[in-house]
Amino acid sequence: MNVKVEKLEKNTAKLLVEVSAAEFEEATVIAYNRNKNRFNIPGFRKGHAKKEVIEKMYGPQVFYEDAINHVLDSTYPQAAKESGLEIVSRPEISVDKIEPGKPVTYTAVVATKPEVELGEYKGVTVEKADASVTAKDVDAELKRVQNQSARIVTIDEEGRTVKKDDITIIKFEGYVDGKTFAGGSGDDYPLTIGSHSFIEGFEEQLIGHKKGEEVDVNVTFPTPYQAKELEGKPALFKVTIKEIREKQLPEIDDEFASEVSEFETLKEYKASIKADLKLKKEKAAAQENENRVVRAVVANAKVELPEAMVTTAVENMMDDYARRLSQQGLSLEQYLGYMGQTPEQFMEMQKPQAEESLKTRLVLEAIVKAEGIKASDEAVDEKLEEMAKAYKMDLEKIKAVVAPADINNIRTDIEVREAVDRIVAEADLKEPEKASRKKASDKDAASKDAEKEGSEDK
């Protein structure tokens, strides 16, 4: 195999790969052995006709397609390695004309890792994320627990009509163009008024009606909609209100606090909530501060992403998304159909995220290089030890099965983490303007109180 590299513009390159005639002939033999059982040749039992006989009947090119696929699979990885390029995309391959007894040549156009021009990355100034906990935050958490502790009570009061936040038990039958449709009916269906879980306008039309009443609900299906045949069409639902239930909330007092927590008083419980929220907010704020610093550093840098690199990243994201959906028993095609999207639209939506992720990684790797950050073997072993524990394997066994390329990725991840820690530690985190004014105001108030206390002492 012979490999030549031709540099192109915008961080792309072309690999010109020549495969010897003997190597391609060997690939046609492999293709023959894989496919010989498909051919019915007069005078031969199925699968027993020689390669030359099949080629004579169907032409020498009969095994070329499978042979060239084998050649590409077996030679491209080595060609990419020999090129000495940092390839960051899937190759766009084109094969030249194949002639019997002659070498086969193909070209692979690839994106190469772009250069990064770092801007300011030490001491960048960003607004500090707010980690304060307000009385509203505590009240919101109390209400959340209150809702969890609510009792659902069936209303038997005569004349009681449906109101917002009620849970209705309904029977319904939907009609479009005077006909029922798939998925348009249900019985004993619990519907919370105000949940917006049905078509817009459906729930509101039940308000003011009593248990046992039959209600005609008129709505229009939205556009887009998962069922294409219903998009934008008016529909009539005949609804029977079978039950009305309401959520009864407990009083937020000492008794409530003792029932839902380890504390005897509401005051103690609120103090505990505040402390827990403080820990959560500080953790979230620390992560947000890191994100803001990294975003600022990336914005200060210059990097041109090859289109093929972005496309490859988006395709990888789609593959990962499809794997996660399959674990839920759903294909990507089904999901996109439900969302009313084409694969092309979905890819376009993922593109900004892919670009941001790629730029961030490239800039952080450039900082690693600029700072001379090196991951120690001990740090890599620690990560491998974590993997060993997760898979319940011995460390040496993990080292034996993990590919060198994956070890390098682990090493790079450790170095990038160190780069992030450094730029965050060196960043200037400024208090938000409102918070600064509030602190100043509080300080002034405290000073005045101190002066007042001093004059009173005199």
N, C-alpha and C positions, 0 to 999 in steps of 0.2 A: 504494500500500500504506500502511495506517495501523497503527501499533503502539502499544498501551497496555500498561503494566506494573502488575501487582498483586502487592505483596509478601505472601508467606505466612509462616507460622511455620517454625522450624527450618531457616533458610537455604534456603528454597525460594521460587520466584516463578512467577507465571503471566503469560505473554505472550498478549495478545489481539490477533490479527492479522486485519486486514480486507483482502481482495484485491478489487479492482474487478471489476465484471461483465465489462468489456471484456477485462481480463487473464485472467479465467477462460475466457472465450469463445476467446481465443487459444490457451489450453492445450488446449481440446477439439479445436481444429483440428489441433494437433500430435498429439494422441491419435488422431484420425481418420486422419491420414497414416501413422501407425505401424501401424495395425490394419486399414485398409480392405481389404487383400488376404485377410483372414480371412472376409469375408462373401460369400455367394452370394446375389445378389439377382436374381430373375427379370427378364429383359429387359435385363440389364447383364452385360458381361464382368466376370469376377472382378477386383476392385480398381478398377473404373471407376464404381461407383455413387457419386453425390454424397453428401456428409455428411447433407444434409437428408433424402434418401431412406432412408438407413440408420436415422436417428433416428426417422423416421415409422414404420418397420416394427418397430423394437426398443425404441422409447421414447427420450426425450431423455437419459435417464441412461446410455445404452449406453457413452458415452465418459467418464463422470464419474470412474470409479476411476483410470484412467490419467491423466486431466487433473489430478485433485487431487494425485496423486503428483508430477506435473511441477511443480505450483504449490508444493508443500511443498519440493521440492528447490531450486527457483529462488528462493523468497522467505524460507525460514527463516534461512539464513545472514545475510542482510541484516537481517532482523528482530532476530536475536540481537545484531548489531552496533549497531543503532539503540537497543536497549533500554538500553545502557550498563552492563549487568550483566556480572560475571565468572562466566560459566556454566561449570560443572565437571561436567556430566553430559549424557547423551543426553536429548533431549526426549521427554516423554510427550505425544503429540499426539492431540487429538480434534477432529473436524470437525463444525461445526454443519450443520443441514439446508441442502441445496443446492437453490436454486430458479432456474429459467431467468430470465435477465435481471436477476438481483439479485447484489449483492456476496456473496462467500464469506468466511465467518469461521471461523477455527480458533484453538484455544488450545494452547499448549505449556507444560507444567509442567516446570520445570528446577530443578536444585540450583545454588545460588550459592556462590562461594568464602566459606567461613566466616571469621569474625574469630578471631584468636588472642590469648589473654591470656598473655603471656610471664611465666614465673616467673623464678627465679634461673638465669642462663645464663653469668654471668662467675664464674670461680673455683670451679666445682663440684668437689666432692671425689669421686673414684672410686678403686677399688683398681687399682693398676698391674698390667698383664698380665705374667706371668712370661716372661722371655726367656732364662733360664738353660739351659745344656746340661749334662745329667748323664751319668755313665758309662753308665747304662742306655740313654740316647738313642744314644750312640755304638755300644754293643753291638747295639742293634736295627738300626741301619743296616748294621753288619757282617754281621748274620744275613741281612738282605735281599739284600745282594750275594752272600753265600754261597749262598743259595737260587737266585739267578739263575745262579750258576756250577755248579750241581749237575749230575751226570750221571744220566741215566735208564737203569737197567740191568734187563734182563729176567732174572728169577730162574728158574733151571733146577734148583735144589736140590730133590732128592726129599724129599717130606714137608713142604716149606715151606708154611705156611698164610697166608692173608690176614691182615694186621694193619693197624692204624690208620696212615694216611698212605701206604699202598701205592696204586699206580695199577693198577687192574684193567682188563683188556680183556674185556668181557662181551657175551654175546648174551642178549636177554631178550624175553619175550612176556607181555603183561599181559592179565588176564581180569577182567571185572566181570560178576557174575551169570552166570558160566560162558561169557561171550562176549568175543572180542577187541574192542578199541575203537581208534578213530583216535588215532595218536600213541603207542600203547602198546607198540610193538616197536622193536627196534634190533639191529644186529649190529656187531661190532668197535667197540663204544662204550667210550671211555676214561672210567673213573669213579674219582676219587680218594676213598679211604675217609676220611671225616671232613670232606669238603668241604660236605656238606649241600646238594648240588646236586640230589639226588633227593628224593622224598617222605620225610618224617620217618620214621626207623626202617628205611629200605631198606638203607642202606649197612652199618649195624651187623650185619645178619643175614648178611652175607658173611664177616665176621671168623671165622677158625678153619677155613675151608674151603680145599681145595687146588685147584690147577690141574686142569681137566678135570671137576671136580665139577658136578653139576646141583643147584641149590638152589631150594627153594620159599620165596619171600619174600612174607609177608603184611603188608599195610599198609592204612591208611585214608586216602582223599583228604581234604585239609583243607577247611574252610569259612571264607571263600569260596575258590573255585578258578576258574581261567580258563575251564575247560570246565564249564558249569553242570550238565550231565547227570551229572558225576562227583562233584559236591560231597558230601562226607561218606560216600561209599560205600566198603565194603571191597573190596580188590582182591588178586588172587593174581598174582605175577610168577614165571614159570619162567625161571630164570637159569642160564646156563652160563658158568663162569669159564674163559675161553680163555687168558688170560695173567696173570701177576703181575709187576709191575715195581715197582722201588723207587728212590727218589731217594737218590743217594750224594753226601753233602756233602764238599767239600774241607776240610782242616784250616785253621783260621784262624791262619796263621803268617807268617813273613817271605816264604816262597815264594808264598803266596796273595796277599800284599800286592803283590809285584812283578808278578804275573800280571794283577791287576785294576786296577792303578793305575800311576802314574809313579814311585812310591816303592819303594825297595829293602827297607825294613824295615817291620814292622807298627807300630812306634812312630810312625814318620813318617806312615804312612797314617792312623792313628787321630787324630793331631794335625790332619791335613788335613780329616778328616771332622768333627771338632769345630769347626774354623773355619768350614766350609761350613754346618753346622747352626746355628752362632751367627748367621750372616748371615740365614739363613732365619727363625730364631726371632725375631730383632730386627725383621725386616720384618713378620712376622705379629703380633708384640706391638704394634707401632706402629699397625697397622690395628685391632687389638682395643681398644687404648686409645682410639682415635678413636671406635669404635663405642660404647664404654662412656660416654664423655663425651656423645655425641649422645643416647644413650638416656636419660641422666640429665636432660639439658636438656629433652627432649621430655616426660619424666615430670613435670617441674616446671611445664609449661605446661598451659593449659586450652584445648581446642578441641572443638567439637561437629561431628562429620562428618554431613552429610546422607546418608540411606540411599541416595539415587539416585547420589550421588558414589561411594560404596563399590561399588555394583552396577556402575557404569560401569567402575571400575578393575578389578573382577574379570573382567568381560567382555573388557576389553582384555588381561588376563593370559591368558585362555583363548584368545583370537585369536592371541596371540603363541606360546602353547604349541602350538596347532594348526599354525602355520606351521613351527615347528621340527620337529614330528613328520612333516609332509609331506615335508620334506627327507630324511627317513629312509624314505620310502615307506610311512608309516603315517598313518591318519586318527585324529582325536581320538576318534571313536566306537569304532574298533577298539581303541585304547589303553584307553579306559574299560571296554570289554567284557573285555579281558584282566585289568584290575585289579579287575573285579567292582564297578564304581562307576557310578552314574547321573550325568548332567551336573549335576544339582542337588546331589548329594553332593560332587562335585568342586569346584563353586563355593563351597559352604559351607566346604570345607577351605582354600580360597584366601583366604577373607574376612579372617582375622586378619592375614595378611601384607599384604593390600591396605590394611587400616586402619593398620597400623604405618607402611607406606611413605607413605601420604597424610599422616598426622600429622607424620612427620619432615620431609617436604618443606614443609608449611605452616609449621611452627615455624621452620625454617631461613630461609624466605622472610621471615618476620616479623622475624627477627634482622637480615637484610639491610636491611630498612626501618628498624629501630630504630637501626642503626649507620650508616645512610646510605652503605652500600657501593654503589659504582658501578663497573661493568666498563668499562675504557677501550676505545676503538675499536681500539687496537693489540692488546689481549688478544683481542678478537673476531677480528681479522684473523689472529692466530696460529692460532686454532682452525680458521678457514677454510682457512688454508695447509696445515694437517695434512690436512684433507679433500681439498684439491686434490692433494696428494702421493699420498694413498690411491687416488684415482680417476684419477691421472695427467692432471690437467687444470690449465689456467692459473687463477690466483687470480681474475682478473676474470671468467672464465667461470663459476666456482663462485658468485661473488657474483651473477651474472646469473640463475642457475637456482635458487638457494636462496630459498625464500619468506620474506617479511618476518617471518612468524610463527615460522619456524624460526630466523631470526637472533635474534629476541627470546628464544627458548628457549636458544640458545647463550649469550647475554648473561646470562640468569638463572642458568644452570648455573655460569658463571664466578663470579658473585656469591655463590652458595650455597657454592661451594668455598672462597671467601675467608672466609665466615662460619664454616665448619667449622674452618678453620685457626686462626682467632682464638680460638674457644671452647676448642679443644684446647690452644693455647699458654697460655691463661690458667687452665687447669684445674689442680687440685691432685691429682697422681697419687701416691697413698700406696702404700708398699710393703706387700705382703700380710703378715698377722700372722706367719705361719710364717717367711717370708723375713726379717722384721725380727728375730725371735728368733734365727735362725741367724746373721745378720750380727753381732748383739750377742755371741753365743757365740764366734764366730770372733775378734771384736775382743778379748774377754776372754782367749781362749787366746793370741793374739798378744802381748798385754800381759804375761801371765804368763811367756811364753817370753823376752820382752825383759828382764823382771826377773831371770829365772833366769840369762840370759847375763851381766847386769850384775854379779850377785853372784859368779858364777864368775870374772869378770875381776878382781874385788877379791882 
